Amino acid sequence: MHVQVEILFFDAAGSRHTGTHELAAGAKLEDLLAELGSLPPEAVCLVNGRAAGPEVSLKDGDRITILPRALGGRTAI
């Protein structure tokens, strides 16, 4: 079984990129980030609009937003 998530990524220049990504059931945010490859270390991730750490489990249909700190992203709480 798999889950499909929507990804919204803003690069350091503020350009918006969107797409979907399929992961194995039970995947965590850290799994997604590892599959996406190199991201700036200061990038902040939101899952469905809420700050999220790498241990957050992803569900089918989740919306992942990745913001570089330069665009106002804050450290996850």
Protein Blocks (a to p, Z undefined) as FASTA:
>chain_A
ZZddddddddfkopacdddddddehiafklmmmmnopadfkbccdeehiacdfklccdeh
iacddddfklopacdZZ
